[in-house]
């Protein structure tokens, strides 16, 4: 029974992630790309979003589980609508869902397991997503200098931009964004990470 319920919840989580990826990809494709059925823009958006969005959410989940918390991706119907509406705007807002986290009371269990400071725990979980995007953006931007066909270089460039934007947006210290949890734990660290993401945006865009 437990295994069956677990599989059902995991399937729902995978479907939620898939739906979110589709919505975010459409948003970054833009309404002109959707109307004109621009296959290159659609393919580029899906590749970029698959790395930026998926790895961002999975990083949150992985770190939370590393500390003994229950974590899974949960879709937000209202967030999906808000995200879809930004397909018509130059500034994209990504609010399709979040990683729901339930942690046990503060504890320690061996080296590297458990936690004693809840604020530090949630800051670490929050940082995992944007830091993953920053790393991916740097990697993709580096690949734009590789001796490859222009088509691939444009895809890498777009992926670098998407990752940089998602990192910056999530590091803004306003609830419920990741930046607010980092700021609560360490304001200076939060400001530093925002500055890093801004510099990255300037470089890749």
Beta strands, then each sheet from edge to edge (+ up, - down):
strand 1: 70-75
strand 2: 97-102
strand 3: 107-108
strand 4: 114-115
sheet 1: 1+ 2-
sheet 2: 3+ 4-
end
